[in-house]
Amino acid sequence: MDTEKIDEKGAVEELPDSWWYRVYVGVIVTTIIVISALGIFTSYFSS
C-alpha cells in the first residue's frame, strides 16, 4: 500500500509543476511583448 501512496503523490506533484512551467512561459512572453510595445511607443513619440 505504501507504494501506491507514493505513486499517487508523484502523479499529483507532476501536475502543478507542468502548470507552473506554462505560467512561467506566459509571464516571459507577456514581459517581452510589453517591453517591445514600450520600445515602439517610445520611438514613435520621441520623433
C-alpha positions in Angstrom: 0.0 0.0 0.0 2.9 2.4 0.6 4.0 2.2 -3.0 0.5 3.2 -4.2 0.6 6.3 -2.0 4.0 7.3 -3.4 2.7 6.8 -6.9 -0.3 9.0 -6.2 1.8 11.7 -4.6 4.2 11.6 -7.6 1.3 12.0 -10.0 -0.1 14.9 -8.0 3.2 16.7 -7.8 3.9 16.5 -11.5 0.7 18.3 -12.5 1.4 21.6 -10.6 5.0 21.6 -12.0 3.8 21.4 -15.6 1.1 24.1 -14.8 3.7 26.4 -13.3 6.0 26.0 -16.3 3.1 27.2 -18.5 2.7 30.2 -16.2 6.4 31.0 -16.3 6.4 30.9 -20.1 3.3 33.1 -20.2 4.9 35.6 -17.9 8.1 35.7 -20.0 6.2 36.1 -23.3 4.0 38.8 -21.8 7.0 40.6 -20.5 8.7 40.5 -23.9 5.6 41.8 -25.6 5.2 44.7 -23.1 8.8 45.7 -23.3 8.7 45.6 -27.1 5.5 47.7 -27.1 7.1 50.3 -24.8 10.1 50.5 -27.1 7.9 51.0 -30.1 5.8 53.7 -28.4 8.9 55.4 -27.2 10.5 55.5 -30.6 7.2 56.6 -32.2 6.6 59.5 -29.8 10.2 60.7 -29.5 10.5 61.7 -33.1 
